[in-house]
Amino acid sequence: MSGGVVLVGNPNVGKSALFGALTGTYVTVSNYPGTTVELSSGFATVGGQRVRVVDTPGAASFIPSSEDERVSRDILLFGGHDAVVAVGDAKNLERTLLLALQLAEMELPFVLCLNMMDEATASGLGIDAEGLAGRLGVEVVLAVAIRHEGLSRLKDALSEARRCPIRVAYPEALERGIAEMVPLLPDSPISRRSLAVMALAGDDSLGPWLSARLPDTDMATLEKIRQRVSREWTEPVAYVVSQARVREATRLANGSMSRPQGKGRSGFARRLERATTHPIAGVPILLAVLVACYLFVGVLGAGTLVKLLEEGLFGRFLNPWATALAERTIPWAPVRDLLVGPYGLITMALTYSLALVLPIVGTFFLAFGLLEDSGYLPRLAVMVNKVFKRMGLNGKAVLPMVLGLGCDTMATLTTRILETPKERLIVILLLALGVPCSAQLTVVMAMLGGRSPLGFAIWAGVVVAVIFTVGKLAAQVLPGHGSDFILELPPLRVPQPGNIVVKTLARIEWYLREAVPLFVLGTLLLYVADRLHFLGVLERGAEPLLRRGLGLPAETAPAFVVGFLRRDFGAAGLYQMAREGRLDPIQAVVALTTITLFIPCVANFFMIVKERGWRTALAIAAFVFPFALGVGAVLNLVLRALALPL
C-alpha cells in the first residue's frame, strides 16, 4: 500500500478518534492548499507495511456544499492513495451508506467501518456485518475507536479493500445525461460516471478542474447537457440525485439491522435528550452549560490560572530573573530591550502567549472536548439557531461567540468549526468588533459597577445592537453563502477522559506550534515601532479625534493606543482615570463603549492574519477603527442631549 489510506466520513462519527487509534501520537497537521481547512496525517502499520493515513474533514456528501466537503472530495479526485475507509456511526447506517454509495460510484476501493458500536448496542441496535458485506461486496468492520476495538480487524480488511459493484439507478432522463457526458470527461482517479453526476448536480467547485483538462467546446457541450437535464424537474438535480441515493441506502440498510425487544437507552436518558432541545425545558439547560463554560474558561482559565502564571510564575520569578540576567550579561541596551524590555520577546511575547493565552486556550480545549464528547455540542447549536439567524449565521456560531468572552484570540481559532468561509469571516469580524474578552469585561464591570445600572445597560445595549446590526449587514454584503443548518443529534453520553485528554493535548500542541510564533512576530513589530517612536506619534494623532469626536480628555489617548496591545490594559487605564475623577459619567460610558468596539488587540489581529490573511485582517481593522469612533461620537451626542442620570 504505497499510496496510503484516506479516512472519510460524516461529521461526529468518531473519525478523528479512529485516526488517532490508527496513527498514535506522531501526527502532522497542515492546511489544504488554498484553504483554511486543516488535514491531519500520520502513519500506521497495515499488512506489515508502514502506510500514510490522512484524516479528511467531515462530509455529508461529495457534491460539496461547504469548503470542508470540497476538500474531502478533492483529496479523492486528485488521488494518490490505495484505499479509503468510510467511517460511519453504527446507529445511523443509512447515512453512512450514502457516502459508501458515492465511493462505489467513484469506483474506489474501500472498507466500511461502522464506529460507535458500543452506543448502538446500548440503544438495542444490532448490525449484521457479514450480511451487509455480502450485499456491498466490500469488507465491513464493527469498531469502537476510543477503546481500539476492531482496530486489528480494520487493518486486516484494508489489505483486502475492494471496489463496490453497486451503482445507484437514477431516473431515465438523468441516466441519459450521464451517458452523454461520460465520453467527454477526462480520466481521473475517480470514475467518469461520478464526475458526470457531480456536473449534472451543478457542482460549481468542479468547474476549474474540468476547465484545466477540457477544451472550451467540450465545456460548452457539458453545460448544454446540464441545462437540458435540469429542465426535466422542478426540483434541483442535486435533490433528485440525493433521493435516488437515499432509496438505495434504505434498501441496503433494511435487513442489515435488528432492534431486539427490551433493550435500549433508559427512560431518563431519552427524557434528558428530548429536554436539551425543547424550546422551554432546554433553556435552563442551555444557560447552565453556557455559564459553566464561561466559569471554566472565562473565570478559571482567564482569571485564576492567568493570575497564577502571569503574576506568579512570570511576574515574580521568570521575568525578574530574565531581566536581571540580561542586565548583567548584555551590555547593549537595544538587545536587552528586545529580550526583556516593555516589548521584549520574553517579557511580552512569551508572557502573553504562555501566561495569558495558554491557560485560556487549554481550558477552552478541555471544555470543547467535553461538549464534543458528551454529544451536547449539536444541541447547543439547535437551541440558539433562531437567535443567530438574525445575524445571518446559524446555531453553530454560538461557541466561538460565547468563548470570545474568554479570549477573542482563542475564539478566532474556533471559527473553523463553521462550514463556509462567509460564516467564518462574519464571526471573526464580530469577535474583533464587539465581543469583550473576560479580562476587559472584568474591568468594564468594575468601572460601571459603582455607577447607575443605566450606564451598564447602555453599554451592553449598544454593544449587542452593534453585533446584531453589523452581523446582519455583513451577511447581506459579503460574497458567498451560508450553510444549511442540518445536524444529526447524537445520543448524550458520558465523556471518555482518555479521548478528551488526547484531543486536548493535540490541540495544545497545535497552539504552541502555530499560534505562539504570531505573538513573537507581533512583539517584534511593536518593538520596532517603539524604537522608531511611532507609538508616540499614534498617541498624539489620536488626541484630537478623541477630544473633538468623543468628548474625551486628551489623557485618554494612551489608553486607546495601549488597547491595541491589550484591550484590558486600555480599559484599565480608563478605569484609573475614572477613579481619579478625570472622567465624568457620560465620558466613562462613551470611553468604555468605544474601546470595547475598538480595533482588535495585536494578538487577535495576528490570529486573523493566520486564519484569513493580511488583506482580510487589514480590511477588518480599517472598518472597525472608524466604526468604533463613529459609534462613540453618536453615543456622546445622544447622552449629552438626553442628560441621563448615569
Salt bridges, closest charged atoms under 4 A:
GLU38 OE2 - ARG416 NH1 2.60
ASP55 OD1 - LYS15 NZ 2.90
GLU67 OE1 - ARG424 NH1 2.58
ASP68 OD1 - ARG424 NH2 3.62
ASP74 OD2 - ARG70 NH1 2.92
ASP74 OD1 - ARG73 NE 2.90
ASP89 OD1 - LYS91 NZ 2.80
GLU105 OE2 - ARG193 NE 3.97
GLU105 OE1 - ARG245 NH2 2.84
GLU107 OE2 - ARG167 NH2 3.80
ASP118 OD2 - ARG147 NH2 3.70
GLU119 OE1 - LYS91 NZ 2.74
GLU119 OE2 - ARG493 NE 3.03
GLU139 OE1 - ARG153 NH2 2.56
GLU139 OE2 - ARG162 NH2 3.40
GLU149 OE2 - ARG147 NH1 3.89
GLU172 OE2 - ARG176 NH1 3.31
GLU175 OE2 - ARG193 NH2 2.89
GLU180 OE2 - ARG228 NH2 2.70
ASP187 OD1 - ARG192 NH2 2.81
ASP203 OD2 - ARG73 NH1 2.56
GLU223 OE2 - ARG226 NH2 2.82
GLU248 OE2 - ARG251 NH2 2.55
GLU273 OE2 - ARG265 NH2 2.68
GLU310 OE2 - ARG566 NH1 3.26
ASP337 OD2 - ARG531 NH1 3.40
GLU372 OE1 - LYS503 NZ 3.36
GLU372 OE1 - ARG507 NH2 3.18
ASP408 OD2 - ARG567 NH1 3.11
GLU419 OE2 - LYS396 NZ 2.17
GLU488 OE1 - ARG95 NH1 2.23
GLU509 OE2 - ARG513 NH1 2.54
GLU514 OE2 - ARG513 NE 3.37
GLU514 OE1 - LYS610 NZ 2.58
ASP568 OD2 - ARG566 NH2 2.36
GLU580 OE1 - ARG582 NH2 2.63
ASP584 OD2 - ARG640 NH2 3.29
GLU611 OE2 - ARG416 NH2 2.39
